Amino acid sequence: MSHPYKQFENTPLWNIINKAIAELVENDDIELKTQKEYIVGYISKLLIESNIVKECT
């Protein structure tokens, strides 16, 4: 599926965020109404833009 966050896919940052969201969904802590790729990508983008995370590789 195409989304605007392709450059972050398959990076350590993406994998950690994706795993965290998957665990929250599995535990019924959250329910997703948006495709997970958009959520993971947006969080990745914000962390990098805020300089919390220096790089995504």
N, CA, C, O and CB atoms as a CASP TS submission, in Angstrom:
PFRMAT TS
TARGET T0000
AUTHOR 0000-0000-0000
METHOD Language model
MODEL 1
PARENT N/A
ATOM      1  N   MET     1       0.843  -1.182   0.000  1.00  0.00           N
ATOM      2  CA  MET     1       0.000   0.000   0.000  1.00  0.00           C
ATOM      3  C   MET     1       0.887   1.243   0.000  1.00  0.00           C
ATOM      4  O   MET     1       1.903   1.305   0.693  1.00  0.00           O
ATOM      5  CB  MET     1      -0.959  -0.001   1.222  1.00  0.00           C
ATOM      6  N   SER     2       0.484   2.212  -0.780  1.00  0.00           N
ATOM      7  CA  SER     2       1.255   3.445  -0.891  1.00  0.00           C
ATOM      8  C   SER     2       0.838   4.443   0.189  1.00  0.00           C
ATOM      9  O   SER     2      -0.345   4.597   0.493  1.00  0.00           O
ATOM     10  CB  SER     2       1.080   4.064  -2.286  1.00  0.00           C
ATOM     11  N   HIS     3       1.824   5.106   0.750  1.00  0.00           N
ATOM     12  CA  HIS     3       1.572   6.144   1.744  1.00  0.00           C
ATOM     13  C   HIS     3       2.755   7.110   1.716  1.00  0.00           C
ATOM     14  O   HIS     3       3.807   6.777   1.168  1.00  0.00           O
ATOM     15  CB  HIS     3       1.365   5.529   3.180  1.00  0.00           C
ATOM     16  N   PRO     4       2.600   8.293   2.295  1.00  0.00           N
ATOM     17  CA  PRO     4       3.659   9.310   2.189  1.00  0.00           C
ATOM     18  C   PRO     4       4.859   9.100   3.110  1.00  0.00           C
ATOM     19  O   PRO     4       5.729   9.969   3.178  1.00  0.00           O
ATOM     20  CB  PRO     4       3.079  10.643   2.472  1.00  0.00           C
ATOM     21  N   TYR     5       4.932   7.992   3.809  1.00  0.00           N
ATOM     22  CA  TYR     5       5.998   7.773   4.783  1.00  0.00           C
ATOM     23  C   TYR     5       6.913   6.608   4.397  1.00  0.00           C
ATOM     24  O   TYR     5       7.558   6.013   5.260  1.00  0.00           O
ATOM     25  CB  TYR     5       5.399   7.520   6.150  1.00  0.00           C
ATOM     26  N   LYS     6       6.967   6.287   3.122  1.00  0.00           N
ATOM     27  CA  LYS     6       7.756   5.147   2.633  1.00  0.00           C
ATOM     28  C   LYS     6       9.224   5.220   3.063  1.00  0.00           C
ATOM     29  O   LYS     6       9.844   4.187   3.316  1.00  0.00           O
ATOM     30  CB  LYS     6       7.676   5.076   1.114  1.00  0.00           C
ATOM     31  N   GLN     7       9.784   6.430   3.147  1.00  0.00           N
ATOM     32  CA  GLN     7      11.210   6.561   3.473  1.00  0.00           C
ATOM     33  C   GLN     7      11.530   6.073   4.885  1.00  0.00           C
ATOM     34  O   GLN     7      12.695   5.825   5.197  1.00  0.00           O
ATOM     35  CB  GLN     7      11.646   8.011   3.325  1.00  0.00           C
ATOM     36  N   PHE     8      10.533   5.934   5.729  1.00  0.00           N
ATOM     37  CA  PHE     8      10.767   5.481   7.094  1.00  0.00           C
ATOM     38  C   PHE     8      10.586   3.976   7.263  1.00  0.00           C
ATOM     39  O   PHE     8      11.020   3.410   8.266  1.00  0.00           O
ATOM     40  CB  PHE     8       9.843   6.205   8.032  1.00  0.00           C
ATOM     41  N   GLU     9       9.948   3.321   6.287  1.00  0.00           N
ATOM     42  CA  GLU     9       9.681   1.885   6.405  1.00  0.00           C
ATOM     43  C   GLU     9      10.966   1.078   6.544  1.00  0.00           C
ATOM     44  O   GLU     9      12.004   1.424   5.980  1.00  0.00           O
ATOM     45  CB  GLU     9       8.896   1.397   5.196  1.00  0.00           C
ATOM     46  N   ASN    10      10.869   0.005   7.301  1.00  0.00           N
ATOM     47  CA  ASN    10      11.978  -0.943   7.493  1.00  0.00           C
ATOM     48  C   ASN    10      13.209  -0.317   8.138  1.00  0.00           C
ATOM     49  O   ASN    10      14.328  -0.784   7.930  1.00  0.00           O
ATOM     50  CB  ASN    10      12.369  -1.541   6.169  1.00  0.00           C
ATOM     51  N   THR    11      13.005   0.726   8.910  1.00  0.00           N
ATOM     52  CA  THR    11      14.088   1.305   9.697  1.00  0.00           C
ATOM     53  C   THR    11      13.905   0.852  11.147  1.00  0.00           C
ATOM     54  O   THR    11      12.813   0.419  11.517  1.00  0.00           O
ATOM     55  CB  THR    11      14.105   2.877   9.583  1.00  0.00           C
ATOM     56  N   PRO    12      14.934   0.940  11.963  1.00  0.00           N
ATOM     57  CA  PRO    12      14.766   0.574  13.380  1.00  0.00           C
ATOM     58  C   PRO    12      13.663   1.386  14.061  1.00  0.00           C
ATOM     59  O   PRO    12      12.901   0.848  14.864  1.00  0.00           O
ATOM     60  CB  PRO    12      16.083   0.771  14.130  1.00  0.00           C
ATOM     61  N   LEU    13      13.578   2.670  13.745  1.00  0.00           N
ATOM     62  CA  LEU    13      12.543   3.512  14.352  1.00  0.00           C
ATOM     63  C   LEU    13      11.154   3.010  13.978  1.00  0.00           C
ATOM     64  O   LEU    13      10.287   2.850  14.837  1.00  0.00           O
ATOM     65  CB  LEU    13      12.711   4.979  13.915  1.00  0.00           C
ATOM     66  N   TRP    14      10.955   2.764  12.694  1.00  0.00           N
ATOM     67  CA  TRP    14       9.665   2.256  12.210  1.00  0.00           C
ATOM     68  C   TRP    14       9.314   0.942  12.919  1.00  0.00           C
ATOM     69  O   TRP    14       8.188   0.758  13.381  1.00  0.00           O
ATOM     70  CB  TRP    14       9.703   2.046  10.669  1.00  0.00           C
ATOM     71  N   ASN    15      10.277   0.048  12.996  1.00  0.00           N
ATOM     72  CA  ASN    15      10.030  -1.265  13.586  1.00  0.00           C
ATOM     73  C   ASN    15       9.635  -1.173  15.055  1.00  0.00           C
ATOM     74  O   ASN    15       8.761  -1.913  15.508  1.00  0.00           O
ATOM     75  CB  ASN    15      11.259  -2.136  13.443  1.00  0.00           C
ATOM     76  N   ILE    16      10.261  -0.285  15.795  1.00  0.00           N
ATOM     77  CA  ILE    16       9.936  -0.127  17.219  1.00  0.00           C
ATOM     78  C   ILE    16       8.535   0.442  17.387  1.00  0.00           C
ATOM     79  O   ILE    16       7.745  -0.068  18.182  1.00  0.00           O
ATOM     80  CB  ILE    16      10.966   0.786  17.916  1.00  0.00           C
ATOM     81  N   ILE    17       8.227   1.493  16.643  1.00  0.00           N
ATOM     82  CA  ILE    17       6.903   2.117  16.740  1.00  0.00           C
ATOM     83  C   ILE    17       5.826   1.142  16.287  1.00  0.00           C
ATOM     84  O   ILE    17       4.775   1.033  16.919  1.00  0.00           O
ATOM     85  CB  ILE    17       6.842   3.409  15.895  1.00  0.00           C
ATOM     86  N   ASN    18       6.086   0.437  15.201  1.00  0.00           N
ATOM     87  CA  ASN    18       5.126  -0.542  14.682  1.00  0.00           C
ATOM     88  C   ASN    18       4.845  -1.628  15.717  1.00  0.00           C
ATOM     89  O   ASN    18       3.695  -2.013  15.928  1.00  0.00           O
ATOM     90  CB  ASN    18       5.652  -1.175  13.382  1.00  0.00           C
ATOM     91  N   LYS    19       5.903  -2.117  16.357  1.00  0.00           N
ATOM     92  CA  LYS    19       5.740  -3.157  17.382  1.00  0.00           C
ATOM     93  C   LYS    19       4.933  -2.635  18.571  1.00  0.00           C
ATOM     94  O   LYS    19       4.057  -3.332  19.084  1.00  0.00           O
ATOM     95  CB  LYS    19       7.117  -3.660  17.860  1.00  0.00           C
ATOM     96  N   ALA    20       5.224  -1.425  19.002  1.00  0.00           N
ATOM     97  CA  ALA    20       4.507  -0.848  20.143  1.00  0.00           C
ATOM     98  C   ALA    20       3.016  -0.714  19.833  1.00  0.00           C
ATOM     99  O   ALA    20       2.170  -1.043  20.664  1.00  0.00           O
ATOM    100  CB  ALA    20       5.100   0.529  20.514  1.00  0.00           C
ATOM    101  N   ILE    21       2.707  -0.236  18.648  1.00  0.00           N
ATOM    102  CA  ILE    21       1.300  -0.067  18.275  1.00  0.00           C
ATOM    103  C   ILE    21       0.621  -1.434  18.153  1.00  0.00           C
ATOM    104  O   ILE    21      -0.515  -1.600  18.596  1.00  0.00           O
ATOM    105  CB  ILE    21       1.176   0.722  16.942  1.00  0.00           C
ATOM    106  N   ALA    22       1.304  -2.406  17.559  1.00  0.00           N
ATOM    107  CA  ALA    22       0.735  -3.748  17.433  1.00  0.00           C
ATOM    108  C   ALA    22       0.421  -4.346  18.803  1.00  0.00           C
ATOM    109  O   ALA    22      -0.618  -4.982  18.980  1.00  0.00           O
ATOM    110  CB  ALA    22       1.696  -4.665  16.669  1.00  0.00           C
ATOM    111  N   GLU    23       1.313  -4.142  19.768  1.00  0.00           N
ATOM    112  CA  GLU    23       1.080  -4.662  21.123  1.00  0.00           C
ATOM    113  C   GLU    23      -0.098  -3.962  21.789  1.00  0.00           C
ATOM    114  O   GLU    23      -0.901  -4.604  22.467  1.00  0.00           O
ATOM    115  CB  GLU    23       2.340  -4.497  21.984  1.00  0.00           C
ATOM    116  N   LEU    24      -0.204  -2.667  21.603  1.00  0.00           N
ATOM    117  CA  LEU    24      -1.337  -1.929  22.178  1.00  0.00           C
ATOM    118  C   LEU    24      -2.660  -2.391  21.576  1.00  0.00           C
ATOM    119  O   LEU    24      -3.656  -2.517  22.289  1.00  0.00           O
ATOM    120  CB  LEU    24      -1.160  -0.419  21.956  1.00  0.00           C
ATOM    121  N   VAL    25      -2.675  -2.642  20.281  1.00  0.00           N
ATOM    122  CA  VAL    25      -3.885  -3.140  19.624  1.00  0.00           C
ATOM    123  C   VAL    25      -4.213  -4.542  20.134  1.00  0.00           C
ATOM    124  O   VAL    25      -5.363  -4.841  20.457  1.00  0.00           O
ATOM    125  CB  VAL    25      -3.711  -3.151  18.081  1.00  0.00           C
ATOM    126  N   GLU    26      -3.193  -5.394  20.202  1.00  0.00           N
ATOM    127  CA  GLU    26      -3.400  -6.774  20.646  1.00  0.00           C
ATOM    128  C   GLU    26      -3.943  -6.835  22.074  1.00  0.00           C
ATOM    129  O   GLU    26      -4.754  -7.703  22.396  1.00  0.00           O
ATOM    130  CB  GLU    26      -2.092  -7.557  20.556  1.00  0.00           C
ATOM    131  N   ASN    27      -3.498  -5.918  22.923  1.00  0.00           N
ATOM    132  CA  ASN    27      -3.950  -5.883  24.320  1.00  0.00           C
ATOM    133  C   ASN    27      -5.261  -5.137  24.499  1.00  0.00           C
ATOM    134  O   ASN    27      -5.727  -4.958  25.625  1.00  0.00           O
ATOM    135  CB  ASN    27      -2.893  -5.246  25.187  1.00  0.00           C
ATOM    136  N   ASP    28      -5.862  -4.698  23.392  1.00  0.00           N
ATOM    137  CA  ASP    28      -7.101  -3.910  23.410  1.00  0.00           C
ATOM    138  C   ASP    28      -6.943  -2.597  24.170  1.00  0.00           C
ATOM    139  O   ASP    28      -7.905  -2.091  24.748  1.00  0.00           O
ATOM    140  CB  ASP    28      -8.225  -4.722  24.029  1.00  0.00           C
ATOM    141  N   ASP    29      -5.731  -2.045  24.170  1.00  0.00           N
ATOM    142  CA  ASP    29      -5.495  -0.746  24.789  1.00  0.00           C
ATOM    143  C   ASP    29      -5.876   0.385  23.844  1.00  0.00           C
ATOM    144  O   ASP    29      -6.289   1.457  24.286  1.00  0.00           O
ATOM    145  CB  ASP    29      -4.032  -0.613  25.207  1.00  0.00           C
ATOM    146  N   ILE    30      -5.736   0.145  22.538  1.00  0.00           N
ATOM    147  CA  ILE    30      -6.141   1.131  21.544  1.00  0.00           C
ATOM    148  C   ILE    30      -6.841   0.422  20.392  1.00  0.00           C
ATOM    149  O   ILE    30      -6.672  -0.779  20.184  1.00  0.00           O
ATOM    150  CB  ILE    30      -4.919   1.941  21.033  1.00  0.00           C
ATOM    151  N   GLU    31      -7.630   1.193  19.649  1.00  0.00           N
ATOM    152  CA  GLU    31      -8.291   0.701  18.450  1.00  0.00           C
ATOM    153  C   GLU    31      -7.913   1.638  17.317  1.00  0.00           C
ATOM    154  O   GLU    31      -8.053   2.855  17.443  1.00  0.00           O
ATOM    155  CB  GLU    31      -9.852   0.615  18.635  1.00  0.00           C
ATOM    156  N   LEU    32      -7.442   1.090  16.227  1.00  0.00           N
ATOM    157  CA  LEU    32      -7.011   1.915  15.107  1.00  0.00           C
ATOM    158  C   LEU    32      -8.178   2.202  14.175  1.00  0.00           C
ATOM    159  O   LEU    32      -8.930   1.303  13.800  1.00  0.00           O
ATOM    160  CB  LEU    32      -5.875   1.232  14.341  1.00  0.00           C
ATOM    161  N   LYS    33      -8.313   3.464  13.812  1.00  0.00           N
ATOM    162  CA  LYS    33      -9.313   3.862  12.827  1.00  0.00           C
ATOM    163  C   LYS    33      -8.635   4.339  11.549  1.00  0.00           C
ATOM    164  O   LYS    33      -9.295   4.651  10.558  1.00  0.00           O
ATOM    165  CB  LYS    33     -10.224   4.964  13.394  1.00  0.00           C
ATOM    166  N   THR    34      -7.318   4.391  11.588  1.00  0.00           N
ATOM    167  CA  THR    34      -6.500   4.806  10.456  1.00  0.00           C
ATOM    168  C   THR    34      -5.527   3.672  10.173  1.00  0.00           C
ATOM    169  O   THR    34      -5.146   2.938  11.084  1.00  0.00           O
ATOM    170  CB  THR    34      -5.744   6.163  10.742  1.00  0.00           C
ATOM    171  N   GLN    35      -5.125   3.526   8.925  1.00  0.00           N
ATOM    172  CA  GLN    35      -4.170   2.474   8.584  1.00  0.00           C
ATOM    173  C   GLN    35      -2.895   2.657   9.393  1.00  0.00           C
ATOM    174  O   GLN    35      -2.389   3.768   9.552  1.00  0.00           O
ATOM    175  CB  GLN    35      -3.857   2.482   7.069  1.00  0.00           C
ATOM    176  N   LYS    36      -2.392   1.541   9.899  1.00  0.00           N
ATOM    177  CA  LYS    36      -1.234   1.590  10.795  1.00  0.00           C
ATOM    178  C   LYS    36      -0.026   2.248  10.147  1.00  0.00           C
ATOM    179  O   LYS    36       0.744   2.917  10.836  1.00  0.00           O
ATOM    180  CB  LYS    36      -0.866   0.194  11.244  1.00  0.00           C
ATOM    181  N   GLU    37       0.161   2.078   8.833  1.00  0.00           N
ATOM    182  CA  GLU    37       1.304   2.692   8.146  1.00  0.00           C
ATOM    183  C   GLU    37       1.294   4.211   8.280  1.00  0.00           C
ATOM    184  O   GLU    37       2.350   4.830   8.412  1.00  0.00           O
ATOM    185  CB  GLU    37       1.303   2.304   6.666  1.00  0.00           C
ATOM    186  N   TYR    38       0.124   4.804   8.248  1.00  0.00           N
ATOM    187  CA  TYR    38       0.017   6.257   8.401  1.00  0.00           C
ATOM    188  C   TYR    38       0.351   6.685   9.830  1.00  0.00           C
ATOM    189  O   TYR    38       0.996   7.712  10.041  1.00  0.00           O
ATOM    190  CB  TYR    38      -1.396   6.733   8.025  1.00  0.00           C
ATOM    191  N   ILE    39      -0.082   5.907  10.792  1.00  0.00           N
ATOM    192  CA  ILE    39       0.189   6.233  12.197  1.00  0.00           C
ATOM    193  C   ILE    39       1.674   6.094  12.501  1.00  0.00           C
ATOM    194  O   ILE    39       2.285   6.997  13.073  1.00  0.00           O
ATOM    195  CB  ILE    39      -0.631   5.326  13.134  1.00  0.00           C
ATOM    196  N   VAL    40       2.250   4.963  12.117  1.00  0.00           N
ATOM    197  CA  VAL    40       3.675   4.717  12.363  1.00  0.00           C
ATOM    198  C   VAL    40       4.524   5.754  11.633  1.00  0.00           C
ATOM    199  O   VAL    40       5.477   6.290  12.198  1.00  0.00           O
ATOM    200  CB  VAL    40       4.070   3.290  11.915  1.00  0.00           C
ATOM    201  N   GLY    41       4.179   6.031  10.391  1.00  0.00           N
ATOM    202  CA  GLY    41       4.926   7.010   9.605  1.00  0.00           C
ATOM    203  C   GLY    41       4.860   8.401  10.181  1.00  0.00           C
ATOM    204  O   GLY    41       5.869   9.104  10.237  1.00  0.00           O
ATOM    205  N   TYR    42       3.681   8.804  10.610  1.00  0.00           N
ATOM    206  CA  TYR    42       3.519  10.148  11.169  1.00  0.00           C
ATOM    207  C   TYR    42       4.311  10.301  12.464  1.00  0.00           C
ATOM    208  O   TYR    42       4.971  11.320  12.669  1.00  0.00           O
ATOM    209  CB  TYR    42       2.033  10.449  11.422  1.00  0.00           C
ATOM    210  N   ILE    43       4.252   9.305  13.333  1.00  0.00           N
ATOM    211  CA  ILE    43       5.025   9.363  14.579  1.00  0.00           C
ATOM    212  C   ILE    43       6.521   9.392  14.268  1.00  0.00           C
ATOM    213  O   ILE    43       7.268  10.147  14.889  1.00  0.00           O
ATOM    214  CB  ILE    43       4.687   8.153  15.493  1.00  0.00           C
ATOM    215  N   SER    44       6.957   8.583  13.319  1.00  0.00           N
ATOM    216  CA  SER    44       8.373   8.582  12.916  1.00  0.00           C
ATOM    217  C   SER    44       8.788   9.965  12.437  1.00  0.00           C
ATOM    218  O   SER    44       9.823  10.488  12.850  1.00  0.00           O
ATOM    219  CB  SER    44       8.629   7.536  11.803  1.00  0.00           C
ATOM    220  N   LYS    45       7.979  10.552  11.569  1.00  0.00           N
ATOM    221  CA  LYS    45       8.264  11.883  11.022  1.00  0.00           C
ATOM    222  C   LYS    45       8.374  12.925  12.138  1.00  0.00           C
ATOM    223  O   LYS    45       9.303  13.732  12.146  1.00  0.00           O
ATOM    224  CB  LYS    45       7.169  12.296  10.019  1.00  0.00           C
ATOM    225  N   LEU    46       7.440  12.906  13.062  1.00  0.00           N
ATOM    226  CA  LEU    46       7.461  13.889  14.157  1.00  0.00           C
ATOM    227  C   LEU    46       8.696  13.733  15.040  1.00  0.00           C
ATOM    228  O   LEU    46       9.304  14.729  15.434  1.00  0.00           O
ATOM    229  CB  LEU    46       6.201  13.753  15.011  1.00  0.00           C
ATOM    230  N   LEU    47       9.068  12.507  15.349  1.00  0.00           N
ATOM    231  CA  LEU    47      10.247  12.283  16.191  1.00  0.00           C
ATOM    232  C   LEU    47      11.517  12.774  15.505  1.00  0.00           C
ATOM    233  O   LEU    47      12.386  13.361  16.150  1.00  0.00           O
ATOM    234  CB  LEU    47      10.381  10.794  16.537  1.00  0.00           C
ATOM    235  N   ILE    48      11.624  12.540  14.226  1.00  0.00           N
ATOM    236  CA  ILE    48      12.808  12.992  13.488  1.00  0.00           C
ATOM    237  C   ILE    48      12.811  14.512  13.358  1.00  0.00           C
ATOM    238  O   ILE    48      13.845  15.145  13.573  1.00  0.00           O
ATOM    239  CB  ILE    48      12.861  12.338  12.092  1.00  0.00           C
ATOM    240  N   GLU    49      11.677  15.103  13.013  1.00  0.00           N
ATOM    241  CA  GLU    49      11.605  16.561  12.856  1.00  0.00           C
ATOM    242  C   GLU    49      11.860  17.305  14.166  1.00  0.00           C
ATOM    243  O   GLU    49      12.363  18.429  14.150  1.00  0.00           O
ATOM    244  CB  GLU    49      10.244  16.955  12.307  1.00  0.00           C
ATOM    245  N   SER    50      11.522  16.694  15.287  1.00  0.00           N
ATOM    246  CA  SER    50      11.709  17.341  16.582  1.00  0.00           C
ATOM    247  C   SER    50      13.112  17.122  17.139  1.00  0.00           C
ATOM    248  O   SER    50      13.435  17.597  18.228  1.00  0.00           O
ATOM    249  CB  SER    50      10.680  16.830  17.571  1.00  0.00           C
ATOM    250  N   ASN    51      13.943  16.400  16.389  1.00  0.00           N
ATOM    251  CA  ASN    51      15.308  16.075  16.794  1.00  0.00           C
ATOM    252  C   ASN    51      15.376  15.181  18.025  1.00  0.00           C
ATOM    253  O   ASN    51      16.428  15.079  18.656  1.00  0.00           O
ATOM    254  CB  ASN    51      16.069  17.336  17.057  1.00  0.00           C
ATOM    255  N   ILE    52      14.279  14.540  18.370  1.00  0.00           N
ATOM    256  CA  ILE    52      14.292  13.520  19.426  1.00  0.00           C
ATOM    257  C   ILE    52      15.101  12.332  18.927  1.00  0.00           C
ATOM    258  O   ILE    52      15.866  11.717  19.670  1.00  0.00           O
ATOM    259  CB  ILE    52      12.834  13.080  19.824  1.00  0.00           C
ATOM    260  N   VAL    53      14.911  12.030  17.651  1.00  0.00           N
ATOM    261  CA  VAL    53      15.634  10.955  16.978  1.00  0.00           C
ATOM    262  C   VAL    53      16.481  11.626  15.905  1.00  0.00           C
ATOM    263  O   VAL    53      15.962  12.412  15.113  1.00  0.00           O
ATOM    264  CB  VAL    53      14.652   9.861  16.363  1.00  0.00           C
ATOM    265  N   LYS    54      17.751  11.333  15.871  1.00  0.00           N
ATOM    266  CA  LYS    54      18.656  11.991  14.939  1.00  0.00           C
ATOM    267  C   LYS    54      18.511  11.479  13.523  1.00  0.00           C
ATOM    268  O   LYS    54      18.530  12.264  12.575  1.00  0.00           O
ATOM    269  CB  LYS    54      20.068  11.816  15.391  1.00  0.00           C
ATOM    270  N   GLU    55      18.366  10.172  13.364  1.00  0.00           N
ATOM    271  CA  GLU    55      18.252   9.613  12.023  1.00  0.00           C
ATOM    272  C   GLU    55      17.369   8.392  12.083  1.00  0.00           C
ATOM    273  O   GLU    55      17.008   7.916  13.160  1.00  0.00           O
ATOM    274  CB  GLU    55      19.640   9.262  11.436  1.00  0.00           C
ATOM    275  N   CYS    56      17.034   7.903  10.941  1.00  0.00           N
ATOM    276  CA  CYS    56      16.055   6.824  10.865  1.00  0.00           C
ATOM    277  C   CYS    56      16.655   5.546  10.288  1.00  0.00           C
ATOM    278  O   CYS    56      15.911   4.625   9.950  1.00  0.00           O
ATOM    279  CB  CYS    56      14.867   7.257  10.027  1.00  0.00           C
ATOM    280  N   THR    57      17.967   5.465  10.165  1.00  0.00           N
ATOM    281  CA  THR    57      18.568   4.283   9.547  1.00  0.00           C
ATOM    282  C   THR    57      19.119   3.336  10.586  1.00  0.00           C
ATOM    283  O   THR    57      19.662   2.287  10.240  1.00  0.00           O
ATOM    284  CB  THR    57      19.668   4.686   8.585  1.00  0.00           C
TER
END
